[in-house]
Amino acid sequence: MRQRRHRAATFTTSVLAAGALCSLALAPGADTPHPRVHQPGAGSDPPPAHPSVAHFGAFLDSGALGVKRIAALEKWLGGADIRVGHTYLPGNNWSDIEGKAGFLDDWATWRRERADRTLVLNVPMQALNEEGLPDARVRRLLARGANGDYDEHFKKLAERLVELKIPDTVIVLGWEMNGTTYTHRCGPDPAAWKKYWKSAVTAMRSVPGQKFRFDFAPSRGRDAVPWTDCYPGDDLVDIIGMDSYDQPPGQDFDKQVKEPYGLQQHVDFAAAHKKPISYPEWGLFRNGDNPEYMRRMLAWMDTHQPVYNTITDYCPHGVWECTDNPLASEVYRSLLFGRKDPVPQPTAPATPVTPVTPVAPVTPVTPAVPAAPVTPQPPTAPSPKPTAPVTPTPPANCTPLDLNPWVEYWIGGKLCLRLDWYSRRS
C-alpha cells in the first residue's frame, strides 16, 4: 500500500484558486522581479509557454489567515488574479460538519466581494474523521449514513451556506475515500458508502436556494480500493476530481499518468461520464524538490483544463510557504507569474443613425404590348386627277355655227365661220 500523507485533525487549510490552469505559489520571500524561467529536464509533455487561463490556487490555511494570505500570494506571483478560495471543515465532531466554525464567515465575505469568485469547501462525511477507526466500526458508521441517520447534519450545513449567501459553493464531499487515512473511507463497504453519499447530497440539495456542485475526489491510483468502485452515480456528482501528489518514491510522471486509476484513467472516466475534472490537492511529496514533476503536472493541467486546481502549499508539498523546494518553486512561479484573465474593454456605443422615412413603392407600369407589324403594301400608282374640260374659245374673226349636237358629235366639235375670209386673199 502506498504511503499517504496525514492531515492533522486540528490543521484545516485553505486553498485558493484563480484564473489559470496550473497551481500556485512558492516559498514566501521579498518582492522580486519576474524570475528567470528554469529549464528542467526533457519529458514527453512540452512545457507550457504560458498556460491558458483557468482557476488555480493554493492551500494556505483553513481560517481567516488563509484569506489574508491571498493578497501576498498574488503579489508574489506578479499580480496574478486569484479567484477561487479553498478551505476545509474540521471533522472532529458533527458540529464541525454542520459548518459552525467561525472562519466560514471570513471566506463568505471574500467570496461575495466579486461575482467571478468560487469557494471550494472540503466536507468530511464522518466525525472523528482522522482518528484511525478500524474497518469494522467504519462499516457500522457507513450503514447508519446509508440509512439517513446523518442527513440532518448535512442539511444544517447547507442552510448555513445559504444564509452566508454562498449557495454556489463547490462541495468536495468525503475526499480520498479510496484510501485509508479518513474515517469516511469507502473501502470497508463501497455499496453502503455510495448510498450514504446519495443520502447526504440529497439532504443538502433539499435546502431552498442552494446551487451546490458536488466534487467526487479520490486520490490517484488504486490505493486501498479502486476509486471507480466508490463512484455514486452521475446524477449525484457534478465534478470528478483527483488528489495527485508526487509519490510513491521513484515513480516518474509518466507512470503517474499510465498507472491503473491514474491521471489518464481519471480524465477518460470523467469524459465518459460527461463531467468536468478538478485537482483539489496536488504537490510535491515523496520525491523531494522535483522540478520535472512540477513542470509536467502544470503542463498536464494546461492540456486537460480542470475547472480548478489548488496546490497544497505547506511542507513538504508546497512552493510558496514551504521553502524546502526552491527548484520546483522556480518552475511554478515562472509559469504562473502575472497570470490573470484579460479584462474585456467596453466598446463605445455607435452613434444612432436617424431612420429614413421609407418612400411608398411606385407601382410599376405595365409595358404596352407591341402592335403587330403591318405588312407593307406595294405602292399604288397615283391616279391622274381629271382636268375639268375647257370650253374652247373660238378664234378671232370666227363665228361659231349652232349645229345639232348629234352633228357636232360626228364632226368632233363646233364649226366656226370666218367672216374675213375675203380679206386674207389680198
Legacy VTK file of the C-alpha trace (Angstrom):
# vtk DataFile Version 3.0
C-alpha trace
ASCII
DATASET POLYDATA
POINTS 426 float
0.000 0.000 0.000
1.369 3.386 -0.896
2.275 5.806 1.822
-0.161 8.590 2.447
0.424 11.991 3.944
-1.680 12.647 7.025
-3.536 15.869 7.688
-3.674 16.610 11.409
-7.205 16.830 12.712
-6.683 20.332 14.012
-4.906 21.570 10.891
-7.501 22.894 8.495
-6.225 24.554 5.418
-7.409 26.915 2.805
-6.661 26.546 -0.785
-7.082 29.324 -3.156
-7.777 29.054 -6.759
-7.970 31.532 -9.510
-7.585 32.325 -13.082
-5.318 29.692 -14.564
-4.958 26.050 -15.126
-1.992 25.278 -13.069
-1.268 25.745 -9.436
0.109 28.494 -7.315
2.757 29.826 -5.110
6.276 29.339 -3.963
8.057 29.986 -0.724
7.395 33.473 0.634
10.111 35.987 0.088
10.918 39.579 -0.628
9.409 41.287 -3.629
11.469 40.341 -6.650
11.187 40.959 -10.381
9.894 38.278 -12.727
12.169 35.267 -12.135
14.117 33.634 -14.893
12.440 30.532 -16.291
14.010 27.346 -15.017
14.605 24.792 -17.767
14.022 21.332 -16.277
14.925 18.094 -17.990
13.134 16.893 -21.083
9.876 14.970 -20.755
7.180 13.661 -23.014
4.968 16.681 -22.305
6.154 20.018 -23.773
6.450 22.788 -21.195
3.581 25.272 -21.405
4.981 28.575 -22.665
2.143 30.341 -20.928
-0.622 28.008 -19.804
-4.126 29.017 -20.666
-6.048 30.892 -18.018
-8.219 28.804 -15.728
-8.835 28.616 -11.995
-5.758 27.883 -9.879
-4.903 28.319 -6.262
-3.027 27.115 -3.209
-3.942 25.601 0.123
-2.780 28.288 2.574
-4.852 27.886 5.743
-8.446 26.983 6.587
-9.321 30.078 8.528
-9.038 33.842 8.329
-5.272 33.589 7.860
-5.823 31.791 4.578
-7.994 34.657 3.346
-5.378 37.246 4.371
-2.571 35.405 2.596
-4.268 35.618 -0.785
-3.097 39.166 -1.455
0.513 38.326 -0.558
0.452 35.312 -2.833
-0.977 37.380 -5.697
1.827 39.908 -5.241
4.493 37.190 -5.187
3.060 35.869 -8.446
3.368 39.234 -10.165
-0.218 40.369 -9.700
-1.890 37.078 -10.592
-5.639 37.213 -10.079
-6.720 34.575 -7.553
-10.436 33.990 -7.891
-11.044 30.709 -6.082
-10.770 30.070 -2.364
-10.478 26.567 -0.932
-10.853 25.624 2.700
-11.685 22.576 4.811
-14.213 21.934 7.546
-12.685 20.122 10.528
-14.044 16.651 11.215
-13.695 16.344 14.973
-17.426 16.289 15.680
-20.760 16.771 13.938
-20.897 20.412 14.965
-17.813 20.979 12.791
-19.508 19.325 9.842
-22.591 21.488 10.301
-20.414 24.484 9.433
-20.434 26.242 12.790
-16.775 27.192 12.503
-16.447 30.970 12.587
-13.914 31.099 9.762
-16.654 30.379 7.220
-17.775 33.998 7.705
-14.360 35.219 6.511
-14.433 33.038 3.439
-18.021 34.028 2.685
-17.067 37.711 2.820
-14.165 37.104 0.442
-16.413 35.168 -1.950
-19.153 37.809 -2.027
-16.750 40.639 -2.864
-16.633 39.543 -6.510
-19.159 37.691 -8.600
-16.439 35.802 -10.518
-15.003 34.092 -7.421
-15.571 30.482 -6.384
-15.379 28.907 -2.945
-14.357 25.237 -2.680
-15.153 23.545 0.639
-13.966 20.082 1.698
-16.619 18.450 3.875
-15.925 15.303 5.963
-18.578 12.583 5.978
-17.822 11.371 9.498
-16.981 12.828 12.876
-13.687 11.616 14.384
-12.541 11.686 10.783
-8.808 11.287 11.448
-8.924 9.023 14.483
-7.880 5.841 12.673
-11.024 3.878 13.437
-10.982 0.184 12.480
-12.818 -1.099 9.435
-15.466 -2.903 11.467
-16.519 0.317 13.149
-16.374 2.228 9.845
-18.759 -0.327 8.309
-21.277 0.325 11.066
-20.969 4.084 10.576
-21.438 3.720 6.825
-24.586 1.656 7.366
-26.014 4.418 9.532
-25.155 7.013 6.932
-26.785 4.936 4.187
-29.883 4.756 6.384
-30.085 8.583 6.505
-29.105 8.896 10.184
-26.770 11.824 9.458
-28.882 13.708 6.948
-29.813 16.421 9.420
-26.166 17.447 9.863
-25.705 17.949 6.122
-28.969 19.838 5.851
-27.794 22.217 8.579
-24.553 22.794 6.709
-26.470 23.610 3.511
-28.698 26.060 5.405
-25.631 27.724 6.896
-24.020 28.222 3.482
-27.217 29.622 2.009
-27.559 32.016 4.971
-23.991 33.199 4.345
-25.026 33.920 0.729
-22.591 31.424 -0.727
-25.111 28.892 -2.102
-22.966 28.034 -5.132
-20.066 26.590 -3.104
-18.238 23.580 -4.564
-18.541 20.755 -2.009
-15.656 18.220 -2.001
-17.503 15.587 -0.014
-15.668 12.645 1.585
-12.419 13.233 -0.338
-9.799 10.476 -0.838
-12.397 7.870 0.003
-10.363 5.153 -1.757
-7.552 5.436 0.811
-7.119 4.563 4.477
-6.459 7.965 6.081
-10.011 9.030 6.902
-12.948 7.558 8.780
-15.141 8.497 5.819
-13.305 5.974 3.632
-15.163 3.752 1.173
-13.174 0.504 1.353
-14.928 -1.261 4.243
-18.292 -1.179 2.400
-18.404 0.526 -1.034
-22.119 -0.173 -1.555
-23.068 1.459 1.757
-20.676 4.358 1.075
-22.415 5.159 -2.207
-25.835 5.075 -0.545
-24.501 7.353 2.177
-23.172 9.840 -0.421
-26.589 9.860 -2.095
-28.349 10.487 1.205
-26.036 13.376 2.169
-26.217 15.024 -1.260
-29.997 14.689 -1.367
-30.283 16.318 2.057
-28.145 19.297 1.000
-29.984 19.719 -2.286
-33.311 19.829 -0.444
-32.492 23.242 1.056
-34.195 26.113 -0.839
-31.798 28.452 -2.630
-28.882 26.024 -2.869
-26.809 25.795 -6.064
-24.063 23.466 -4.827
-21.742 21.488 -7.081
-20.519 18.201 -5.625
-16.935 17.126 -6.378
-16.077 13.404 -6.157
-12.304 13.472 -5.492
-10.373 10.225 -4.868
-6.604 10.013 -4.536
-4.612 8.998 -7.632
-4.024 5.272 -8.143
-5.721 2.236 -6.748
-4.806 2.888 -3.111
-6.874 0.681 -0.753
-9.673 0.108 -3.285
-10.268 1.159 -6.888
-11.905 4.567 -6.718
-14.278 3.607 -9.505
-15.912 1.168 -7.024
-16.939 4.181 -4.936
-18.439 6.340 -7.697
-22.033 7.087 -6.597
-23.575 7.953 -9.980
-23.792 10.777 -12.491
-26.948 12.270 -11.012
-25.163 12.793 -7.683
-21.828 14.167 -8.969
-21.081 17.455 -10.741
-17.250 17.328 -10.914
-14.846 14.381 -10.878
-11.693 15.465 -9.094
-8.420 13.795 -8.121
-5.821 14.447 -5.415
-2.446 13.749 -7.024
0.883 14.109 -5.175
4.374 13.230 -6.416
4.566 9.722 -4.958
5.490 6.915 -4.392
9.300 7.277 -4.231
10.979 6.748 -7.575
7.803 6.896 -9.678
8.183 9.304 -12.594
5.370 11.366 -14.045
4.747 9.037 -16.993
3.907 6.231 -14.577
1.588 8.557 -12.658
-0.253 9.107 -15.926
-0.374 5.478 -17.066
-0.805 3.552 -13.806
-4.188 1.892 -13.131
-6.614 4.504 -11.804
-4.017 7.180 -12.552
-4.173 10.545 -14.259
-5.132 9.214 -17.700
-7.872 6.953 -16.391
-9.239 9.862 -14.365
-9.523 12.053 -17.468
-11.018 9.230 -19.523
-13.530 8.298 -16.815
-14.722 11.895 -16.467
-15.089 12.232 -20.236
-17.097 9.016 -20.416
-19.447 10.383 -17.750
-19.527 13.866 -19.341
-18.154 15.559 -16.218
-15.515 18.285 -15.826
-12.394 17.481 -13.792
-10.563 19.151 -10.918
-7.397 18.752 -8.842
-8.359 19.882 -5.317
-4.997 18.722 -3.893
-1.653 18.221 -5.587
2.013 18.954 -4.966
5.453 17.584 -4.183
5.900 14.707 -1.754
7.974 11.521 -1.721
10.417 12.581 -4.470
11.505 15.813 -2.836
12.211 19.043 -4.715
11.260 17.753 -8.151
11.105 20.473 -10.835
10.322 17.870 -13.504
7.147 16.811 -11.694
6.173 20.457 -11.291
6.646 21.224 -14.976
4.860 18.072 -16.127
1.918 18.478 -13.757
1.387 22.077 -14.851
1.565 21.002 -18.484
-0.907 18.172 -17.816
-3.421 20.550 -16.320
-2.899 23.071 -19.099
-3.791 20.335 -21.572
-6.805 18.903 -19.749
-8.348 22.123 -18.399
-9.690 21.349 -14.909
-12.385 23.659 -13.605
-9.985 24.470 -10.765
-6.799 23.189 -9.142
-5.207 24.014 -5.804
-1.674 23.066 -4.829
-1.162 22.114 -1.173
1.322 24.742 -0.059
2.569 23.595 3.343
5.696 21.417 3.544
6.618 19.016 2.079
4.182 19.705 -0.764
4.345 23.413 -1.411
6.283 26.074 -3.249
5.469 29.396 -1.556
5.022 28.967 2.194
7.303 25.927 2.093
10.930 26.930 1.419
12.209 23.361 1.026
11.634 23.159 -2.740
13.452 26.038 -4.479
13.835 24.335 -7.878
10.182 23.337 -8.196
9.254 26.745 -6.797
11.133 28.468 -9.580
9.315 26.437 -12.239
5.953 27.114 -10.665
6.436 30.831 -10.277
7.948 31.260 -13.723
4.959 29.677 -15.430
2.269 31.423 -13.392
3.803 34.860 -12.981
1.295 37.615 -13.757
-1.489 35.171 -14.612
-4.876 36.769 -14.970
-7.827 36.798 -17.304
-7.749 39.572 -19.901
-10.130 42.340 -18.957
-12.648 42.917 -21.764
-12.643 46.511 -22.958
-16.054 48.108 -23.344
-16.947 49.039 -26.882
-18.079 52.635 -27.423
-21.711 52.712 -28.444
-22.265 53.594 -32.072
-23.938 56.921 -32.845
-27.539 56.132 -33.705
-28.496 56.877 -37.281
-31.750 58.777 -37.844
-34.025 56.397 -39.659
-35.100 57.465 -43.148
-38.836 57.571 -43.759
-39.498 54.885 -46.292
-40.895 56.043 -49.661
-44.029 54.336 -50.830
-43.154 51.948 -53.589
-44.058 53.066 -57.113
-46.493 50.832 -58.878
-44.668 49.511 -61.891
-46.099 50.485 -65.274
-47.222 47.580 -67.313
-45.333 47.763 -70.572
-47.528 48.243 -73.650
-47.989 45.240 -75.822
-46.200 45.978 -79.077
-48.517 46.232 -82.087
-48.330 43.526 -84.647
-46.141 44.629 -87.503
-48.081 45.903 -90.554
-47.437 44.052 -93.748
-46.141 46.631 -96.216
-48.368 47.125 -99.239
-46.954 47.746 -102.668
-47.138 51.415 -103.592
-50.251 52.400 -105.528
-49.660 54.240 -108.733
-51.086 57.709 -108.402
-54.342 58.159 -110.350
-54.313 61.245 -112.649
-56.655 63.836 -111.371
-59.198 64.557 -114.111
-58.940 68.018 -115.514
-62.146 69.920 -115.941
-62.922 70.291 -119.644
-62.003 73.671 -121.010
-64.622 75.334 -123.090
-62.865 76.076 -126.375
-62.566 79.745 -127.187
-63.441 80.487 -130.850
-60.576 82.032 -132.777
-60.711 85.724 -133.573
-62.924 86.783 -136.505
-64.705 83.396 -136.324
-68.348 82.996 -135.615
-69.408 79.547 -134.263
-72.266 77.831 -136.015
-75.003 76.384 -133.876
-75.419 72.845 -135.276
-77.302 69.960 -133.897
-75.420 68.184 -131.016
-75.632 64.944 -132.941
-73.858 66.550 -135.941
-71.227 68.129 -133.605
-70.546 64.690 -132.109
-69.752 63.216 -135.507
-67.690 66.122 -136.761
-65.774 66.366 -133.443
-66.843 69.828 -132.355
-68.397 73.116 -133.345
-67.769 74.764 -136.663
-66.659 78.353 -136.909
-67.239 80.507 -139.940
-64.577 83.139 -140.581
-66.115 86.291 -141.832
-62.791 87.791 -143.029
-62.024 85.095 -145.484
-62.091 87.595 -148.344
-59.571 89.839 -146.705
-56.927 87.139 -146.301
-56.756 86.690 -150.048
-55.288 90.079 -150.630
LINES 1 427
426 0 1 2 3 4 5 6 7 8 9 10 11 12 13 14 15 16 17 18 19 20 21 22 23 24 25 26 27 28 29 30 31 32 33 34 35 36 37 38 39 40 41 42 43 44 45 46 47 48 49 50 51 52 53 54 55 56 57 58 59 60 61 62 63 64 65 66 67 68 69 70 71 72 73 74 75 76 77 78 79 80 81 82 83 84 85 86 87 88 89 90 91 92 93 94 95 96 97 98 99 100 101 102 103 104 105 106 107 108 109 110 111 112 113 114 115 116 117 118 119 120 121 122 123 124 125 126 127 128 129 130 131 132 133 134 135 136 137 138 139 140 141 142 143 144 145 146 147 148 149 150 151 152 153 154 155 156 157 158 159 160 161 162 163 164 165 166 167 168 169 170 171 172 173 174 175 176 177 178 179 180 181 182 183 184 185 186 187 188 189 190 191 192 193 194 195 196 197 198 199 200 201 202 203 204 205 206 207 208 209 210 211 212 213 214 215 216 217 218 219 220 221 222 223 224 225 226 227 228 229 230 231 232 233 234 235 236 237 238 239 240 241 242 243 244 245 246 247 248 249 250 251 252 253 254 255 256 257 258 259 260 261 262 263 264 265 266 267 268 269 270 271 272 273 274 275 276 277 278 279 280 281 282 283 284 285 286 287 288 289 290 291 292 293 294 295 296 297 298 299 300 301 302 303 304 305 306 307 308 309 310 311 312 313 314 315 316 317 318 319 320 321 322 323 324 325 326 327 328 329 330 331 332 333 334 335 336 337 338 339 340 341 342 343 344 345 346 347 348 349 350 351 352 353 354 355 356 357 358 359 360 361 362 363 364 365 366 367 368 369 370 371 372 373 374 375 376 377 378 379 380 381 382 383 384 385 386 387 388 389 390 391 392 393 394 395 396 397 398 399 400 401 402 403 404 405 406 407 408 409 410 411 412 413 414 415 416 417 418 419 420 421 422 423 424 425
